Amino acid sequence: MRPISRRSLLAATFLAAAATTSCAAGPLPPPLVEPGPGAVALNTRARHKGLFYGCALNDDTLTKDPATLARIEAECGIVVAEWSFKWAAIHPKIDKYDFTSADALMAWAGKQKIQVRGHALVWHEALPDWLPETLNAGNGEKLLTDHIHTVAGRYAKRLAHWDVVNEAINVEDKQPGGLRNTIWLRALGPAYLDIAFHATAVADPQALRVLNEYGTDYAIDWQERKRGALLDLLSNLTHRRVPIQAVGLQAHLDAAETALDQKILARFIADIASMGLKVLITEFDVRDDRLPADIASRDTAVADHGRAWLDAVLPNPAVLGVLSWGISDRHSWLNDKYPRADGLAQRPLPLDEDLNRKKLWSGIAASLDAAPARGTPSRT
Ligand code: XIL
């Protein structure tokens, strides 16, 4: 990966902003000088290119953190629930659905005219206790189809996308096609993917149907194998006319990873696009737990890394937009998942704990500014 200096970052941003051709939506935003409060918001920049920008949020943010919510309203055109639409939240008992928190998010987003993406109809985590105890080959198809019809049916026409299947691949599990060994695969075999995509297409034909995956970001062996297995799976699904429409790349990045190869990444996106599929960046963040404590150098490394990754991906017109997994360092799942040994909080998101724009915010802004304008307006 070629490190990006602050000077070249600012210069590239200025040039992108100064260009006057191929704009998708009216006048260009003013050049990004500093990530101060006056700079044009991320979703405004994204929309200008026919893209979208958004983030994940959870109940605590929605109900107890109006300051963060205000920043989300300012920066985002789309949100995704960190928890509320997952099985454990929305289907806690075999005969009981609980839409309280999903409905609250929909109500707020509706008021703000912010779009919502659904996440996720099939996953091997966030499962209610009853499900693994109950699911088997005999009842699996009906259980899954009923769940999808109920949940996707309830929010039909109101969601921009659905993550129909999340994290289907884990080559190390040594299952056919590199599929992850989950309760879904054990009960239904690989047909669970077909069942889920078909059921979603029936329940909410308008939402873009996405296969969401992590671990496809770097030129390292296990990710190389995962990219290969994912492309094979996509080819198989599309050839059999399973109604998948897009791939979500989670993009949980690691600022200490040196094997970021922009050519390999761009090739991978092009391979997905060649199958007629769209690409969404769904859970972007940049972990810093393997970096030294110093905040200024951490923020620079996180920003340079995130921008280098986005710069490789955003040029492909199949890419529709970016969501980060949270907006501010006040809350990130990474502090639970990969706590820093020194006890400091990670700084993986565009805003700091005081909700000020960080260097990563500038990096995302610059990458959006540098992206070519899409021919057609985005879905947000
Ligand atoms: C995480 C949430 O951020 C946590 O709050 C929750 O406890 C576990 O799930 N990939 C995904 C997301 O698709 O659903 C995960 O979200 C992060 C990894």
Residues whose N, C-alpha, C, O or C-beta is under 5 A from the ligand:
A	BS01	XIL	E82 W333
